Amino acid sequence: MMKQNFSNLSIMSSDKNKSQFIYSDEELIKEFQEGNEDAFVELVNRYKDRLTNFVFRMIGDIEQSEDIVQDTMIKLYQKKHYYREIAKF
């Protein structure tokens, strides 16, 4: 188990053959499902900007894009136990 301090989750690995993060998305979602809210915070930090940019390109309104991404993250939080490792997070 990874029950440890998650304050350095975003630190990138120096090994080019490994993922750029210490923990994979799948490891983080598993930790979050087990009650580690720091893992959820890390997932949000990893994806919020990219998702906001993606949504903004589709709808052209930054405030509405941020609202959509926030709603998405809230749904992820509320339905965390529904995630299964059948596809990439």
Summary of the structure (lengths in Angstrom):
residues: 89
radius of gyration: 14.2
end to end distance: 19.4
largest distance: 42.2
contacts: 193
relative contact order: 0.15
helix: 58%
strand: 2%
